[in-house]
Amino acid sequence: MLENKEGQRIPEVVFKTRREGDWKDISTKDIFAGKKVVVFSLPGAFTPTCSSTHLPRYNDLAPIFKENGIDEIVCLSVNDGFVMEAWGVDQEAENINLIPDGNGEFSQGMGMLVDKAAIGFGKRSWRYSMLVNDGVIEKMFIEPDKPGDPFEVSDADTMLTHINPKAVTTEGATVFSKPGCPHCKRAKDLLNEKNIKFTDIEGVRTQTLKSMGGSGTYPLVFLDGKLIGGADDLASAL
């Protein structure tokens, strides 16, 4: 059984990390002392669910976590420092502190070290998330103990809802713009002010904008997959 350790202190471990090409020892005290920290642990860097969903969503929602009193978000995996550093660069995870639990000491102390030898992984961490306040575990979301790699409760949205059920989240925006357009700049400035990630697409013809539901003028903004319109429409929506 995977043990829920709410109310207990986290294991004391020194992690061998890589920072900008150099080795750096980081202790659990360095990470957790005097801070509110969200941790999510996963089976492995560069693996499908971890790379496509688990890490990116925490990275996207990091500004909202910060607005709700979280000092840091930590991603932990039983991988070495080189792998975790490279994965962070690959994922552009600038909002996440990626920690390598290379020897599995932290995961074992948490009771979350599991045997993945059947798929060639050796010992790895079970997938879970937790809220840690000054080294004490306040809340854990542990994936159900069943075959495979379940991903049902340790996601970023579940944790954020626990911290603040009224927190407003967004999946991001897409801005169709053109160089030198002042209204396009205003729309992008508005999104940046609200910490909303967006994709900026230039070079789309006005006829194409009309076919997407716009008026044919720049910018054309989509928020959470929904058509918003121009800069004034975006200001009203926000």
N, C-alpha and C positions, 0 to 999 in steps of 0.2 A: 504493500500500500504506500502511496505517496503522501507523506505527512504534511498537514497544514501547520505551519509554525507561527501563526499569528500570536503576538504578545511576547515572542522570544527575540533575543538579540541575534543579529547575523553572525556567521562565523568570522573569525579574525584571520585574514589571509593577506599575503603580499603578492600582488600580480606583477608578472614580468611583461611589461608593455613596450610597444615601439611608438615613439613620438618623433615625427619628422626625421626618421632615419636613425635615431639613437635609442638605446635601451633606457627605460625609466621604470624604477620600482614604484608602484602605487599601492598603498595599503587600504584596507577597508575603512580605516579611520580617516584617511585622506578623502575618501569618497563620501562617507556618510556622516561624519561627526558634525553635529550642529545644523544639519540640513534635512530637508524633505526631498527624498529621491524616489523616483519611479524606476524600477528595474524590470526588464523583460529578458528572459533567458530562452535560448532556442538551440536546436540540435546542431546547426552548423552554418558557417559563413558560406555564401555563394550557392546555397541550396534553394530550391524553387520557392516554397512558401515564405521562407525567411527573407529572400531578396525581393520578391514581387509584392508582398503584402505586409508582413510583420514589421520589418524595419522601416520601410518607407512611410507607413502611416504614422508611426511614432515621430518620425522626423518632421512630417508635415504638420502634426498637431503640437509640436514642441512649444511654439509661441503661446498657444492657448493653455497648455499645462503651466507655463510660467505665469500667465495671468491669474491662474488659480492656485498660486502658492508653491509650485514645485520648483526647486532650485536646480535640479539636474535630472536628465534621463540617461540611464545606463543600459546598454545592451551587452549581455554576457553570453559567451559560448565557449565550449571546450575546444578551442583552437589556439594555435600559437600566435605570438605577437605579430609576426610577419603577415600572417593570413588576415588577422583582424584589421591591421593597418591598411592593407591593400583593399579589403572589402569596403572599409569606410570611404576610401577614395573613389572606388568604383560606384558606390551608391550615392556619392555626394551628400553623405550624412553629416553635415556640418553641425547639426543640432544635437547629436547623440555622442555620448562617451562610450566608445566601443572597448570593452575590457576582455582580454584573453584569459580564460581560466584553463591555461594550457595543461596543467596536471590534474585538473578536475577536483582540486581541493575544496574550493568554495561550493561547487555543486554537490560534492559528497557530504560536506557539512550541512548543507540544506536538505539532505535526503533526496536529492533530485538527480543523482548520477545513475544512469540506466545503461544497460548493455545493448548496444546496437551492432554487435559483431555480425549478426545475420546479414547485414547489408554492407559490411566492411568498414563501419565507422568506429568500432571499438567502444569505449566508454564515452558517453555523451550526456549532456544535460537534457532532462525532460523539459518540455515547453511550459513555461509559466510566467506570470508577472506578479509583482508585489509593490506595495507602497511602504517605504521605510522612513521612519521619523527619528532622526538622531540615533541611528543604529538599531532601532526596535521595529520589528515588522508589524505594521498596523493592519494590512490586508493582503491576502494572497488570492490570485486566480490561477488555479492549477488545472491544466487540461485533463479531461477524463482518462482514466487508466484503461485504455483499450488499444487494440492493435493499430499499427501504422503511426501516423503523425497527426493526431487530432489538433485542430486549430479552431476552437469554439469560444474561449473565454479570456484568453490572455492578450487579446488585441487592444490597440490604443483606445478605441472608442468605449469599450467596456470599462477600462480603467478611468478614463476621463469622466464618464457618467457616474462612477462611484464617487469620485472626488467632488464633482459638481453636476448634479442631474440636469441643471439648466444651462450648462455650457453650450455655447453656439459653435458649431463646427462647420467647416466647408471642405469640399473635395477639390477646390481650386477653380481657377478661371482660365479662359482662353480669350486673348485679345487679338483681333485682326486689325492691324494698323498699317500706317505707311510712314516712311521717314519724314521728319520735319513737321508732322501734324501736331499742333498744340493740344487739340482735344484728346488725341491718343496719349500724349504725355500725361495729361490730367487724369485720365482713366487709370493709367499704370501707377501714378503717384497715389491715387486713392487706394488701390489694391495693396501697395506697399505699406501705407499707413495702417491698414487693417491686418497686416501680416498674412495676407492671402497670396499663396503661391499662384503664379500664372505662367502660361505659355504665350509668348508673343510671336505671332505669325505675320510676316510682312510679304508684300508682293501679290496679294490676292486681288483680283479684278473686281471693280464695283458691281459688275453684273453677277459675279459669284456671290457677293455679299447679299444682293437682292434675293438670289435663289435660296439663301439660308434664312430668309425672313427679315433681313435688315432693309434699311431705306436706300442703301447704296452709298452711304457716306461712312467715313471713318471717325472713330473706331467702331467695330462691332464686337460686343462683349457677351460671352457666355459664362455664367456662374453656376457651378454645380451641375453642368450639363444643360442648363436652361437659358434660353435667349433672354438677355437683359436689354440690349440696345446700345445706345451711345454713352458718352461720358455723363451727361445729365441723368440719364436713366440709371446708370450705375450709382451715381451719388444718391439718388432717391432709394434705390434698393438697399444700399448700405446704411 
